[in-house]
Amino acid sequence: MSVWNESEGKRIHDPFYFPFLPKTDNKIFVTEGPLIIGGGPSGLAVSACLKEKGMPSLILERSHCIASLWQLKTYDRLRLHLPKKFCELPLMPYPPGFPTYPTKQQFLAYLESYAKRFDIKPVFNQTVVSAEFERANGMWRVCTQEGSEYLSKWLVVATGENAEAVVPEIEGIKGFKGTVVHTSEYRSGDLYQKKKVLVVGCGNSGMEVCLDLYNYGAMPSIVVKEAVHVLPREMFGSSTFGISMWLLKWFPMQTVDRFLLIMSRIMLGDTAPLGLERPHLGPMELKSVSGKTPVLDVGTLSRIKSGDIKVFPAIRKLTEKGAEFIDGRKEEFDAVVLATGYRSNVPSWLKERVFFSEKDGFPRKPFPNGWKGEDGLYSVGFTKRGLLGASMDATRIAHDIHQSWQDMAKQLIEYPLSWSST
């Protein structure tokens, strides 16, 4: 990795490197390689793939640590929902002794080892407020809240799908006398012993938080607003996800979906009477169309069946002491946990509307074509396919940037006079 300013080097004023740049001061940095926004797994993966090809890069991270979402905004009992072989970053497998589903702490240890192995040292506490391509010099100019500016030929957006917590507007939420937290603030059920807690959201996080609350002696309930697929985490001693990926190599998606639903009915029973209606589209097709991930059951469903976890439909409004639901039921609660997910924050800082959608902050082109834009712009971690999709994109990005790097070097060698006189 190489970052230059006036006090650290003079190569930025050499016309054989960046002939179009104005003079800089100590607050403006020019990166020799790509500029990567985001120090999570996706950003680390791109940096490592570039390093393996002999290219430097610079990561800007808004927090004080790598993988800040995992370190600072996840609950304690979290494990990878998919087997580790589907969650490896490029060029480095998990240690042999890791379980099939690594814990949060094990995954973070893996990321720290990954950064150390590839000597990845992000610039921390740098919150990007704007990034814009300047055609006059062919560079991306990135400005941070802290007052620094960075210039690079390549910009890799690695802030991911989960940059900002989604907090829905619920009628009466300000008047509710209990506590309200998003899952990004929830750590464990230890603080909720003997309390009635309403979990809003029935994705993997919502279901797992409910089970965690129950295990700590709380009395949890869950809001199921939309239809949801609940699948067993494993079938025949293997991961459901792994079996699905293998079957998709040989059979159409709808056939695989029928198999998954039949097996789920045999292993879990009919979930509709429990308040968990299934969507019309099968789990794999729904994931492909909308990005909505099926819930992989880790034990929550049995607690719903036993009545230890209650299921409610959408909330009509919160009251001082509880909630009213659209089916007319009323219940008192001591706390509300919002398992309402996250969203991309790219539209708030990236001054570009061709590659990224202003509506949802995702690349307009779906996977596998959403990794490359124009003018040296790239995205990683927006595939809606987790770490596996991010790793695939990181490999593509590093290869493409390296090819661009080689082309530039070749032009500088072949046409030095035309570059220096520009």
C-alpha positions as CSV (number, residue, x, y, z in Angstrom):
1,M,0.0,0.0,0.0
2,S,1.3,3.4,-0.8
3,V,-0.2,6.8,0.0
4,W,1.6,10.0,-0.9
5,N,1.3,13.6,0.3
6,E,3.8,16.4,0.0
7,S,5.6,15.5,3.2
8,E,5.9,11.8,2.3
9,G,7.0,11.8,-1.4
10,K,7.3,13.8,-4.6
11,R,6.2,11.2,-7.1
12,I,2.7,12.7,-7.4
13,H,4.3,15.7,-9.2
14,D,6.1,13.4,-11.7
15,P,4.2,13.6,-15.0
16,F,5.0,9.9,-15.7
17,Y,2.6,9.0,-12.8
18,F,-0.3,11.4,-12.6
19,P,0.2,14.2,-15.2
20,F,-3.2,15.7,-14.8
21,L,-3.2,16.4,-11.1
22,P,-2.9,19.9,-9.6
23,K,-0.5,20.5,-6.8
24,T,-1.6,19.1,-3.4
25,D,-1.4,20.1,0.2
26,N,-1.1,18.0,3.3
27,K,-4.8,17.4,3.4
28,I,-5.0,15.8,-0.1
29,F,-3.6,12.3,-0.6
30,V,-3.1,10.5,-3.9
31,T,-3.3,6.8,-3.9
32,E,-1.0,4.8,-6.1
33,G,-3.5,2.0,-6.3
34,P,-7.3,1.7,-5.9
35,L,-9.2,3.5,-3.1
36,I,-11.5,1.1,-1.3
37,I,-14.4,2.5,0.8
38,G,-15.2,0.2,3.7
39,G,-13.1,-2.1,5.9
40,G,-15.4,-5.0,6.2
41,P,-14.9,-8.5,4.7
42,S,-15.6,-7.2,1.2
43,G,-13.1,-4.4,1.4
44,L,-10.5,-6.7,2.9
45,A,-11.1,-9.3,0.2
46,V,-10.4,-6.8,-2.6
47,S,-7.3,-5.5,-0.9
48,A,-5.9,-9.0,-0.4
49,C,-6.6,-10.0,-4.1
50,L,-4.8,-6.9,-5.3
51,K,-1.9,-7.5,-2.9
52,E,-1.6,-11.0,-4.3
53,K,-1.1,-9.4,-7.8
54,G,1.5,-7.0,-6.5
55,M,-0.8,-4.0,-6.4
56,P,-1.2,-1.6,-3.5
57,S,-4.6,-0.2,-2.3
58,L,-5.9,2.0,0.4
59,I,-9.0,1.3,2.6
60,L,-10.9,4.1,4.2
61,E,-13.0,2.9,7.2
62,R,-15.4,5.1,9.1
63,S,-15.0,3.2,12.4
64,H,-11.9,2.4,14.5
65,C,-11.7,-1.2,13.5
66,I,-12.1,-3.6,10.6
67,A,-15.5,-5.3,10.2
68,S,-17.2,-2.8,12.4
69,L,-20.7,-4.2,11.8
70,W,-19.5,-7.6,13.1
71,Q,-17.5,-6.1,16.0
72,L,-19.8,-3.4,17.2
73,K,-23.4,-4.1,16.0
74,T,-24.1,-7.9,16.3
75,Y,-25.4,-10.0,19.1
76,D,-23.2,-12.2,21.1
77,R,-24.7,-15.6,20.1
78,L,-24.3,-14.9,16.4
79,R,-22.8,-17.6,14.2
80,L,-22.4,-17.8,10.5
81,H,-25.7,-19.0,9.1
82,L,-24.0,-20.9,6.3
83,P,-21.1,-23.5,6.5
84,K,-17.7,-22.0,6.6
85,K,-16.7,-23.3,3.2
86,F,-19.3,-20.9,1.7
87,C,-18.0,-18.0,3.8
88,E,-14.3,-18.0,3.1
89,L,-12.5,-14.9,1.8
90,P,-10.2,-15.4,-1.3
91,L,-6.8,-16.9,-0.8
92,M,-7.2,-18.0,2.8
93,P,-9.3,-20.9,4.2
94,Y,-10.5,-21.1,7.8
95,P,-8.2,-22.8,10.4
96,P,-8.8,-26.6,10.4
97,G,-10.1,-26.6,13.9
98,F,-13.0,-24.2,13.3
99,P,-16.5,-25.7,13.5
100,T,-18.8,-25.9,10.5
101,Y,-20.6,-22.8,11.7
102,P,-18.0,-20.4,13.2
103,T,-19.0,-18.2,16.1
104,K,-18.9,-14.4,15.8
105,Q,-15.7,-14.4,17.8
106,Q,-14.1,-17.0,15.6
107,F,-15.1,-15.2,12.4
108,L,-13.6,-11.9,13.8
109,A,-10.4,-13.8,14.6
110,Y,-10.3,-15.1,11.1
111,L,-10.7,-11.5,9.7
112,E,-7.9,-10.2,11.9
113,S,-5.6,-13.0,10.7
114,Y,-6.6,-12.2,7.2
115,A,-5.7,-8.6,7.5
116,K,-2.4,-9.5,9.2
117,R,-1.5,-12.1,6.6
118,F,-1.9,-9.6,3.7
119,D,-0.6,-6.6,5.6
120,I,-3.9,-4.7,5.2
121,K,-3.8,-1.5,7.2
122,P,-6.9,0.6,6.7
123,V,-7.1,4.3,7.5
124,F,-9.6,4.3,10.4
125,N,-12.0,7.0,11.5
126,Q,-12.5,8.3,8.0
127,T,-16.2,8.9,7.2
128,V,-16.7,9.5,3.5
129,V,-19.2,12.3,2.8
130,S,-18.7,12.5,-1.0
131,A,-17.0,10.7,-3.9
132,E,-17.1,12.1,-7.4
133,F,-15.3,11.4,-10.7
134,E,-13.4,14.4,-12.1
135,R,-13.1,14.1,-15.9
136,A,-10.6,16.8,-16.1
137,N,-8.0,14.7,-14.4
138,G,-9.5,11.2,-14.8
139,M,-9.5,10.7,-11.0
140,W,-12.0,10.0,-8.2
141,R,-12.0,12.6,-5.5
142,V,-13.2,11.3,-2.1
143,C,-13.8,13.8,0.7
144,T,-14.1,12.7,4.4
145,Q,-16.0,14.2,7.3
146,E,-12.6,14.6,9.0
147,G,-11.4,17.1,6.3
148,S,-9.1,14.9,4.2
149,E,-9.4,14.4,0.5
150,Y,-8.2,11.3,-1.5
151,L,-7.6,11.0,-5.2
152,S,-7.4,7.7,-7.1
153,K,-7.8,6.3,-10.6
154,W,-10.0,3.5,-9.2
155,L,-12.8,3.6,-6.6
156,V,-14.1,0.4,-5.0
157,V,-17.4,0.8,-3.1
158,A,-17.3,-1.8,-0.3
159,T,-19.7,-0.3,2.2
160,G,-22.1,-3.2,1.6
161,E,-25.7,-4.0,2.0
162,N,-25.8,-3.4,5.7
163,A,-24.3,0.1,6.2
164,E,-27.2,1.7,8.0
165,A,-29.9,0.3,10.4
166,V,-33.5,0.4,9.2
167,V,-35.7,1.9,11.9
168,P,-39.4,1.8,10.7
169,E,-42.0,4.4,11.5
170,I,-44.4,2.7,13.9
171,E,-47.4,4.7,15.2
172,G,-47.1,5.4,18.9
173,I,-43.5,4.4,19.2
174,K,-42.6,7.7,20.9
175,G,-45.2,7.2,23.5
176,F,-44.2,3.6,24.4
177,K,-42.8,3.6,27.9
178,G,-40.6,0.6,27.5
179,T,-37.2,0.3,25.8
180,V,-36.9,0.2,22.1
181,V,-33.6,-1.0,20.4
182,H,-32.5,-2.1,17.0
183,T,-30.7,-5.4,16.8
184,S,-27.6,-3.4,16.0
185,E,-27.7,-2.4,19.7
186,Y,-28.8,-5.8,21.1
187,R,-26.1,-8.0,22.6
188,S,-27.9,-10.7,24.6
189,G,-31.0,-11.5,26.5
190,D,-29.3,-11.0,29.8
191,L,-30.8,-7.6,30.3
192,Y,-34.3,-8.9,29.5
193,Q,-34.8,-11.7,32.1
194,K,-38.4,-12.1,33.1
195,K,-39.5,-9.3,30.7
196,K,-42.0,-9.5,27.9
197,V,-40.2,-8.6,24.7
198,L,-41.7,-8.0,21.3
199,V,-39.3,-8.7,18.4
200,V,-40.3,-6.9,15.2
201,G,-39.1,-8.8,12.1
202,C,-38.9,-12.5,11.3
203,G,-35.7,-12.9,9.3
204,N,-32.7,-14.9,10.6
205,S,-31.8,-12.2,13.1
206,G,-35.3,-11.8,14.5
207,M,-35.8,-15.6,14.9
208,E,-32.4,-16.0,16.6
209,V,-32.9,-13.0,18.9
210,C,-36.2,-14.6,20.0
211,L,-34.4,-17.8,20.9
212,D,-31.7,-15.9,22.7
213,L,-34.3,-14.0,24.7
214,Y,-36.1,-17.3,25.7
215,N,-32.8,-18.9,26.7
216,Y,-32.1,-16.0,29.1
217,G,-35.5,-16.3,30.7
218,A,-37.4,-13.6,28.9
219,M,-40.9,-14.0,27.4
220,P,-40.5,-13.2,23.7
221,S,-43.0,-12.7,21.0
222,I,-42.3,-12.1,17.3
223,V,-44.0,-10.0,14.6
224,V,-44.5,-11.8,11.3
225,K,-45.6,-9.1,8.9
226,E,-45.0,-11.0,5.6
227,A,-44.8,-14.5,4.4
228,V,-41.6,-16.3,5.1
229,H,-39.8,-19.5,4.3
230,V,-38.4,-21.4,7.2
231,L,-36.1,-24.2,6.3
232,P,-34.1,-26.7,8.4
233,R,-30.5,-25.6,8.6
234,E,-29.4,-29.1,7.7
235,M,-30.8,-32.1,5.8
236,F,-29.3,-35.6,5.8
237,G,-26.4,-34.4,7.9
238,S,-25.4,-31.7,5.4
239,S,-26.2,-28.0,5.2
240,T,-29.4,-27.1,3.4
241,F,-27.6,-24.4,1.5
242,G,-24.9,-26.8,0.4
243,I,-27.4,-29.3,-0.8
244,S,-29.3,-26.6,-2.7
245,M,-26.2,-25.3,-4.4
246,W,-25.4,-28.9,-5.5
247,L,-28.9,-29.6,-6.8
248,L,-28.9,-26.3,-8.8
249,K,-26.1,-27.7,-10.9
250,W,-28.3,-30.5,-12.2
251,F,-31.9,-29.4,-11.8
252,P,-34.0,-26.3,-12.6
253,M,-34.6,-23.9,-9.7
254,Q,-38.3,-24.7,-9.4
255,T,-37.5,-28.4,-9.1
256,V,-35.0,-27.6,-6.3
257,D,-37.6,-25.4,-4.6
258,R,-40.1,-28.2,-4.6
259,F,-37.6,-30.6,-3.1
260,L,-36.8,-28.1,-0.3
261,L,-40.4,-27.4,0.5
262,I,-41.2,-31.2,0.6
263,M,-38.3,-31.8,3.0
264,S,-39.2,-28.8,5.1
265,R,-42.8,-30.1,5.4
266,I,-41.5,-33.5,6.5
267,M,-38.9,-32.2,9.0
268,L,-40.6,-29.0,10.3
269,G,-44.3,-29.6,9.6
270,D,-46.8,-27.1,8.3
271,T,-45.7,-23.6,9.5
272,A,-48.9,-21.8,8.4
273,P,-51.0,-22.7,11.5
274,L,-48.1,-21.2,13.5
275,G,-48.6,-17.8,11.8
276,L,-45.7,-18.4,9.4
277,E,-47.3,-18.5,6.0
278,R,-45.0,-19.4,3.1
279,P,-44.6,-17.1,0.1
280,H,-46.0,-18.2,-3.3
281,L,-42.5,-18.3,-4.8
282,G,-40.1,-21.0,-3.6
283,P,-37.2,-20.2,-1.3
284,M,-34.5,-20.2,-4.0
285,E,-36.6,-18.4,-6.6
286,L,-37.6,-15.8,-4.1
287,K,-33.9,-15.3,-3.1
288,S,-33.0,-14.9,-6.8
289,V,-35.8,-12.4,-7.6
290,S,-35.8,-10.3,-4.4
291,G,-32.7,-11.1,-2.4
292,K,-34.9,-12.2,0.5
293,T,-33.1,-14.9,2.4
294,P,-35.1,-17.9,3.8
295,V,-34.8,-18.5,7.6
296,L,-32.6,-21.4,8.5
297,D,-34.0,-22.7,11.7
298,V,-31.7,-23.0,14.7
299,G,-34.3,-24.1,17.2
300,T,-36.7,-21.2,17.3
301,L,-39.5,-23.0,15.5
302,S,-39.8,-25.7,18.2
303,R,-40.3,-22.9,20.8
304,I,-43.0,-21.3,18.7
305,K,-44.7,-24.7,18.5
306,S,-44.5,-25.1,22.2
307,G,-46.0,-21.7,22.8
308,D,-42.8,-20.3,24.5
309,I,-42.5,-17.8,21.7
310,K,-45.8,-16.1,20.5
311,V,-46.4,-15.0,16.9
312,F,-48.2,-11.8,16.1
313,P,-49.2,-10.2,12.8
314,A,-48.2,-6.7,11.8
315,I,-48.4,-3.9,14.4
316,R,-51.2,-1.4,14.1
317,K,-49.7,0.8,16.8
318,L,-47.6,0.8,19.9
319,T,-49.3,2.0,23.1
320,E,-47.8,3.2,26.4
321,K,-47.6,-0.3,27.7
322,G,-47.6,-2.5,24.7
323,A,-48.9,-3.0,21.2
324,E,-52.1,-3.4,19.2
325,F,-52.0,-5.7,16.2
326,I,-53.9,-5.7,12.9
327,D,-55.9,-8.8,13.9
328,G,-57.3,-6.8,16.9
329,R,-55.2,-8.4,19.6
330,K,-53.6,-6.3,22.3
331,E,-50.6,-7.2,24.4
332,E,-48.4,-5.6,27.0
333,F,-44.6,-5.5,26.6
334,D,-41.7,-4.3,28.5
335,A,-39.4,-3.9,25.5
336,V,-39.3,-3.9,21.7
337,V,-36.4,-5.2,19.6
338,L,-36.4,-4.0,16.0
339,A,-35.0,-6.8,13.8
340,T,-35.8,-4.7,10.8
341,G,-32.6,-5.1,8.9
342,Y,-30.2,-2.7,7.3
343,R,-29.7,-0.8,4.0
344,S,-27.1,0.6,1.8
345,N,-26.0,4.2,2.3
346,V,-24.3,4.7,-1.0
347,P,-26.7,7.3,-2.4
348,S,-25.9,9.6,0.5
349,W,-22.2,10.1,-0.5
350,L,-21.5,8.7,-4.0
351,K,-22.1,11.4,-6.7
352,E,-23.0,8.9,-9.4
353,R,-26.4,7.6,-10.6
354,V,-25.7,5.4,-13.6
355,F,-24.1,2.4,-12.0
356,F,-25.7,2.6,-8.5
357,S,-29.5,3.0,-8.0
358,E,-30.5,6.1,-6.1
359,K,-33.5,4.2,-4.8
360,D,-31.8,1.3,-2.9
361,G,-28.1,2.0,-3.1
362,F,-27.4,-1.2,-5.0
363,P,-25.8,-1.7,-8.5
364,R,-28.5,-1.5,-11.1
365,K,-27.3,-4.7,-12.8
366,P,-27.9,-7.9,-10.8
367,F,-25.4,-10.5,-9.9
368,P,-23.1,-11.5,-11.5
369,N,-22.8,-8.3,-13.6
370,G,-23.0,-5.7,-10.8
371,W,-19.4,-5.4,-9.9
372,K,-18.1,-3.0,-12.5
373,G,-19.2,0.5,-13.6
374,E,-17.6,3.2,-15.7
375,D,-14.5,5.4,-15.1
376,G,-12.8,2.9,-12.8
377,L,-15.8,2.4,-10.4
378,Y,-16.4,-1.0,-8.8
379,S,-18.7,-2.5,-6.2
380,V,-18.2,-5.5,-3.9
381,G,-20.6,-6.8,-1.2
382,F,-23.8,-6.0,-3.0
383,T,-24.6,-9.4,-4.5
384,K,-27.3,-10.4,-1.9
385,R,-25.3,-13.6,-1.8
386,G,-23.3,-13.1,1.3
387,L,-19.6,-13.6,1.6
388,L,-19.5,-16.1,-1.2
389,G,-20.8,-13.5,-3.7
390,A,-18.5,-10.8,-2.3
391,S,-15.5,-13.1,-2.7
392,M,-16.4,-13.8,-6.3
393,D,-16.7,-10.1,-7.1
394,A,-13.4,-9.3,-5.2
395,T,-11.5,-11.7,-7.4
396,R,-13.1,-10.2,-10.6
397,I,-12.3,-6.6,-9.5
398,A,-8.7,-7.3,-8.6
399,H,-8.1,-9.0,-12.0
400,D,-9.8,-6.1,-13.9
401,I,-7.9,-3.4,-12.0
402,H,-4.6,-5.2,-12.4
403,Q,-5.2,-5.4,-16.2
404,S,-5.9,-1.7,-16.2
405,W,-2.8,-1.1,-14.2
406,Q,-0.7,-3.0,-16.7
407,D,-2.2,-1.2,-19.6
408,M,-1.4,2.1,-18.0
409,A,2.2,1.1,-17.4
410,K,2.5,-0.1,-21.0
411,Q,1.3,3.2,-22.3
412,L,3.7,5.1,-20.1
413,I,6.6,3.1,-21.5
414,E,5.5,3.3,-25.1
415,Y,4.3,6.9,-25.2
416,P,6.2,8.8,-22.5
417,L,6.4,12.1,-24.4
418,S,2.7,12.3,-25.1
419,W,1.9,11.7,-21.4
420,S,4.4,14.2,-20.1
421,S,3.3,16.9,-22.5
422,T,-0.4,16.6,-21.7
